[in-house]
């Protein structure tokens, strides 16, 4: 508890009516990533490193060095995370691989030029926020993860670089008379953003999303014995849409409203007109805590439907289970998840339903990184982690991840297996060490006819200076 009090000291002072004006350097870090062997670094063929905010990586020496800082002035708060990123160059994919990628994305064949070395300064989460009428209103670059899974939400996750967005987030639970007596208080989250790195339109496309979540009250009982069927359950519905773009649909309030109110599939003549509502995806997620130490949860995704609950045959699934501790091992936990987007949905067979759309092809990308789940299109997989907590700020974790892409998407399919060991150690109050070792074995016949292996070693040093100017 003392760690939480120290971390949120300024927020607690503000709640008590003592707002703080401050400028603070929160952390300075550097991370070195060495990769021996060719890694996978493709939205279509698989990724060796996932859920890392779209950071670039290639075989050899990679580095990310940055800082985080924050400032508060009354009702305004500022946050910045900036870092220098380096990744070495890599040879171009063989012609046969580039032809396959062009075919599955219905795009031109890319030229056979090497992947260039990357040396750049990048802003990650960087925004200004204020509170008005119970809403947190923020603008800037922000990352979101709208689901209960460790793998990353189907709707939006931190697998890609944060989006430039306007966000309205109801962080305080909202009581709706009548409904909240049964479903409990509600929370709402909304954003509007512009995607980066797309070449299909000179301007655009744009993306918006809404999520509503609620946790039914534990006091509700439907039987004389006091059985509470909703105890420990949290439920969420979300909807995202990618729409508009120069030369297809102009960005106006009318085009936004047309997309926002369109809840079903549209005819072909509308899809290719100026009235196209865009590509709309909806998710359903829930978590259910059982007995205080086991949590069951799932995340579900569908396309052009109001909710996955109305279209199970057209739904991708990501169920999981989390065990917070074991008998006689209170510091050891375990989590396992499965992911499946390989669902044959007529007429969008193969990989042309999830994260794809006939007009906005290969659409679910920001700066060429998947914004949703790392599993991508037409694939199945699972991941497992077990973590031993040494202290509130130190832990050791073992992980395993596997993915298979269907052969009706990528010819002859793909297989990817990864095992990892990660440790986070707070060696001093202001100094943290984090290390990751990962071994990967992959078989992607369209890239290399033989099974390949690579080894990744990552080391990060973070300094928390706790240097602030306050008034």
N, C-alpha and C positions, 0 to 999 in steps of 0.2 A: 504493500500500500504506500510506503514512503516513496517508492520510485514514481508512482502515479502522482502523488502530491507535488513532487518536485517538477515533473514533466509539465503538469497543468497548473502551475502556481499562478501564472498570469490570468488564465481563464477563470480560476476560482476567485481571484480578486475581482474580476469584472462582474461575476455573478453576485458578489457581495456588494456591488455598487461602488467599487474602487477601480475604475478603468485605468489601464497603464499605457502611457505613451513610451514606446521603446523602439530601439533598433538593435537587432541581435544577429550575430554570426553564429548559426546553429551548428554547422559541421563543415569540415574540410576532409576530403577523401581522395584516395587514389586506388585504382584497381587494375591489376595486371592479369591478363588472360593469355595463356599460352596454349596453342592447339597443335598437336602433332598428328599429322594425317589429314586427309581432306574431310572437312565437316560438311553437313548438309545445311544449306542456307537458301531455301526456296519455299515460297508459299504453296507450290504445287507438289514438290517432292519431299518436303519435310524440313524440320529445323533441329539443329543440334542444341541450341540454346533458346529457350522459350521464356515468355513472360518477363522480358528484360527491357521493356520500354523501347523496343525497336532499335536497340544499339547495334551497330554494325560489327561483324566479326568475320575473320577468314583464317586460314591456316597460318600459323606463325605467331608473332607477338602482337597483342592487342592491348590498348590502354584506355581507361576512362578516368579522368581526374577532374574533380569539380568541388562545388560548395553548395550549401543551402543557407539561406538567410531569411529573416522575417522582420517585419516592422508593424507596429500598431499605433494608431492615433485615433483615440475615441472609438467611433463606430467603424472605422476603416481598418483593414488589416491587409498586409502585403506579404507575399511569399515568393521566393525565387530559388530555383535549382538550376544552375548552369554548369556545364561540364565540357571539357575538351575530349574529343573522341578520336581514336586512331585505330584503323584496321588496315592490314597490308593488302596489296593487290593479289589477284588470283586469275588463273587462266580462264578463258571463255569456255562455256559448255561446248561439247562437240556438236557438230551440225545436226546429227540425228536427235539429240536431246532438245536442241532449240526448235526443231521442227515439231516435235511432240508437244512442247509447251505452247507453241503457236497454235497448234490444232485444238488443244483442250481449252484454250482461252479465246478461240476465234479471233486471233490477233496476227499481225504480220510477223514473219520470222525475224528475230533480232540478229544484227550483224555479229560476226565472230570476233569481237574485240574483247580483250581481257577486262575483268572487273577492276576498276581503278582503285588505287590506294585512297583511303579516306583520312583526312586530317581537318577537323572542323570543330568549331565551338557550337554547342547546341543548348538551347533552353529546353528543359523538361518541364515539370510542374512549375509554372510561373503565372501568378494571377493576383488580382486585387479583389477583395470581397468586403461586403457590408451586410448588415442585417436590417430588414425593413418588414414590419408587420409579421414577425415570426418567420420570414423567409431569409435564407442566406443567398444573396445575389452576388455572383462572381463573374468576372470576365478575364480571359487570358488562356493560357495553355494548361489543360487539366487532364488527368487520367482518372478513369472510372472503372469499377469492377462490380457489376450488377448481379451478383449471384452468390450462393453459399459455397461454391466449390473451390477447392484449392487449385484446380487446373485452370481456372479462369472462366468467366461467364461467357455463354453463347452470345449474349447481346453486345457486350463491350467489356474489354479486359485491358490489362497492362502489357499485352503482348506487342502492341504497337506504340509508336511515339505518341505522347499526349496530344489531344486535339485542341486547336484554337476554338474556344466556345464561349457562349453566354449561358450561364447555368443558374437556375432557380431551384434551390433545394430546401425543402421543409424539414430541417433537422430536428425540430421539436415536434413530438407527436401531436396530431390534430384530431380533436374529438368531433365526430359528426353525430348530431343527435339522432337517436333511433338506431342507426347502423352500428355505432361504436358500442352499444350495449351488448351486441352479439359478437362483433368482430374485433373490438378493441380500438384503440387509437390508430390513425392512419399516418403514413409518411409518404411524401411525394417528392420526386426528383425529375427535373426537366433540363434539357440542354438543346442548343442550336449551334451548329458548327459548320465549317467549310473543310472539306477533305483536301489533303495535299498529295502531290505526286501523281495525280491522274492526268493522262494525256488525251483522253477521249473527247473532252470538251475544253475549249480555250479558257472558260471560266466555269468552275464547279467541278464535280457535283457538290451538293450540300447534304447535311445529315442532321436529323433531330431525333430526340428520343424522350420518352416519358416512362417513369416507373412508379407504381403504387405498391406499397407493402403494408401489412398489418399483422398484428399478433393478437389473436383472440384471448380474451381475458381468462385467466386461470380460475376465477371464481365461478364461472358458468357451470351449472350442473343440470342434467336432464333427468336424473333418476333420484329416487328417494335415498339411495345409498351414497349419493354425492359423487358419482363417477363424472369426471370432467374430461370429455373426449378431446377438447381443444388444448389441454394443458401442454405447454412446451412447444407449440406449433407456431411457426412464422411463415407467412405466405406472401408471394410477390408476383405481380404481373408487369411486364414491360413491353414496349413497342418501339422499334426504331425504323426509320425510313431514310432512304437515300434517293434524292429527287433533284429535279431542275438541272440546268447546265446550258451554257450558251450554244445556240444552234439547235436545241431540242425543246426545252421548256424554260421560259424566262423565270427568273426569281422575283416573284411578286407576292403580296399577301394572298391574292387569289389562288396562285399555284400552290402556296403552302396550305391554304385551307382546303383545297381540292384533295391534296395528298392526305392531310390530317383526318378528313372525314371519309376517306375511301377505305373500306374494311374488307373487301373481297377482291377476287381476281377480276381483271378487266379484259374486254375483247381486244383482239389484235389491232383493229383500226384505232382504238383509243390509245393503246400502248405506244404506237408509233406516231402519235399526234401531239399537239401542244397541250393536250389535256391529260397526258400521262401522269398518274399519281406517284410514279417511281416504284422502287423495290421496297416492300414493307415486310418486316419480320416481327414476330411476336414471341414472347417467352413466358413460361410459367415456372416458378421455382418455389420450393418449400423446404423447411427443415423441421425436424421433430425430435426433441430431446426426450430420451427414455431413461428413466431411473437416475438422472443426474450425471451419467458417465458415458452413455451411448447416444449418438446423434445420427439419425437417418436423414438424407437430403437428396434432392435431385434438381436438375436444371433441364428445361425442355425448350426446343426451338422449332418454329414452323414458319412458312413463307406464304404470304397472301391469305392468311386466315386471322380471325379475330383473336383466337387463343389456341395453343396446342391441345388443350383439353377437348376441343371440338374436332380434332383431326389427328388421332393417334397414328394412323398409317402414314401421315405426312409430317412426322415429327422426329427430330433428332433428340437423343437422350444422353444425359450425363448424371447417372446416379452415383451415390457415394455413402460411405459409413465412416464415422469418426469415433474412436474409443479414446476418451480423455485420460484414462489410467487403467492399470490392472491391479488385481489383488497382490499385495506385498510389493508392488512396483508403482508407487504413486507418481513417480516422475517420468514414466514411460508412456507415450501415447502411440496410436496407430491410426492411419487413414488410408483408404483405398477407394479409387474411383474408376468407373468405366465410361468411355465416350464412344458414341456411334452416330456418324452422319452418312453412313452407307445405306440409305433407304431408297429403294426403287419407287419413284413417284411418277406415275403417268400423268401428262405426257413428258414431264421433265425427267427423263431417265438418266442414270449415271450420276454425274457430278454437276448437273445443271439445275439444281433446285436450292440447295443450301449455299449461301455466300456467292450466289451467281444469279444473273438475270439477263434476259435476252437483250435488253437495251443497255443496262449498266453492267457490262460484262466484267467478271472477276472484280466485283465492286467493293468487297468488304476489306479494303486496304487503306491505310494511311501511310504515306511515304513508303509504299511497297511492303508494308508489314501487316499481317492479319490483325484486325481489330477485335475479333471474337476469339473463339477457342483455338488453341494451337493445333487441334486435330484437323482443321480445314475441311475440304470437300471430299465426300465419298470415301471416308476412312473409318476404321475402328481402332480402339486402343484402350489402354488402361494405365493407371499410375498408382504407386503406393509409396507411402512415407512412414517412417517411425522415428520419433524424436525423443531423445532423453534430455530433460531439462536439468542443467547443472545448477543454475541460479536464475532469477528473473531476467537476467541479461545475457546468459550463456547457455548454449545447447549444442548437442551433436545430433545429426540427422542422417539416416540412410534412406535412399530413394531409388525407385525403379520406374522406368517408363517404356512403353511399347506402343508402336503404331504400325498398322498395315493399311495401305491404300489399295482400293479395289482395282482389278485389272481392266474393268470396263471404263475406267477413268484414265489411269496411267497404264499403257500397255505392259503386260506381264506383272503389274502391280509393284509394290515396294514393301519392304520389311525393315523396321528400325527398332533397336533395343538399346537402352541406356541404363547404367547403374552408376550411382553417385554417392559420395560421402561428403557431407558439409559440416562445418563447425563454426560457431560464433562464440567468441570469447571476449568478455569485457575484462581486460587485463588490469586496467586502472579505471578510475571513475570517468576520466576524460579520454580514454583510448580503447578502441575496439579492433579486434582482429577477426577477419572472416575468411575462411578458406573453403574451396570446393574442388574435389577430384571427381572426374567423370570419365567412364569408359563407354564408348559407343561402338556398336556393330551394325552395319546397314548393308542392305542389298537393294539396289535400284538399277535394274537391268538397262533402262534407257539411258542411264548415266555411266555405268560401269558394269560390265558383264560378270565381274567377280565380286564376291563379298569384300567389303572394305571395313576398316576399323580406324578410329581416331581416339585420342586421349586429350582431355582438357584439364588444365590445372589453373585455378583462379585464386588470387590472393588480394584481399582488400584491407587497407589500413584506414581507419576513420578516427579523426580527432574531433572531440566535442569541446570547443574552447570555452563555452558558457560566457562569452564576452558580449556584454550588452550595455547600451546607454539607456537609462530609464529616467522617467520623470513622473 
